[in-house]
Amino acid sequence: MKNIQYKDIANYLGKSEGTVKNWKNSHPVLLEFCKIGAFCKENNLDINKIKKLVEVQEAVKGVEG
């Protein structure tokens, strides 16, 4: 899986890398959502794949717990 860098988010949004880095202080929630979205996009994860991953995670917790 590919990790996401500020430059990746900037490229997706048509912003400068510096602008995205500044969001850490001025818009931390926005930056977090952008990181999640860019990670999913970069790793070809759509909502259905994410739901399946959550189901698997919950099933594993049920077996371990």
C-alpha positions as CSV (number, residue, x, y, z in Angstrom):
1,M,0.0,0.0,0.0
2,K,1.2,3.4,-0.8
3,N,1.5,6.0,1.9
4,I,0.3,9.5,1.2
5,Q,2.5,12.6,1.2
6,Y,1.5,16.2,1.3
7,K,2.5,16.5,-2.3
8,D,0.0,13.8,-3.2
9,I,-2.9,15.6,-1.6
10,A,-1.8,18.9,-3.2
11,N,-1.8,17.2,-6.6
12,Y,-5.2,15.8,-6.2
13,L,-6.7,19.1,-5.1
14,G,-4.7,21.4,-7.4
15,K,-3.1,23.2,-4.4
16,S,0.5,23.8,-3.5
17,E,2.2,21.5,-1.1
18,G,2.8,24.4,1.3
19,T,-0.9,25.2,1.4
20,V,-1.7,21.6,2.3
21,K,1.0,21.6,5.0
22,N,-0.5,24.8,6.5
23,W,-3.8,23.0,7.0
24,K,-2.1,21.0,9.8
25,N,-2.5,24.1,12.0
26,S,-5.4,26.0,10.4
27,H,-7.7,23.1,9.3
28,P,-6.6,19.9,10.9
29,V,-9.9,18.1,10.4
30,L,-9.9,19.0,6.7
31,L,-6.4,17.7,6.4
32,E,-7.3,14.4,8.1
33,F,-10.2,13.9,5.7
34,C,-8.0,14.7,2.7
35,K,-5.4,12.2,3.9
36,I,-8.0,9.5,4.2
37,G,-9.5,10.3,0.8
38,A,-6.1,10.5,-0.9
39,F,-5.0,7.2,0.7
40,C,-8.1,5.5,-0.5
41,K,-7.8,6.9,-4.0
42,E,-4.1,6.0,-4.2
43,N,-4.7,2.5,-3.1
44,N,-7.9,1.9,-5.2
45,L,-10.2,1.6,-2.2
46,D,-13.8,2.5,-2.8
47,I,-16.6,2.6,-0.1
48,N,-17.5,-1.1,-0.7
49,K,-13.9,-2.3,-0.2
50,I,-13.7,-0.2,3.0
51,K,-16.9,-1.7,4.3
52,K,-15.6,-5.2,3.6
53,L,-12.4,-4.4,5.5
54,V,-14.4,-3.1,8.5
55,E,-16.5,-6.3,8.4
56,V,-13.3,-8.4,8.4
57,Q,-11.8,-6.4,11.2
58,E,-15.0,-6.8,13.3
59,A,-15.0,-10.5,12.6
60,V,-11.4,-10.9,13.7
61,K,-12.2,-8.9,16.9
62,G,-15.1,-11.3,17.6
63,V,-12.8,-14.3,17.3
64,E,-10.1,-12.8,19.4
65,G,-12.3,-11.3,22.0
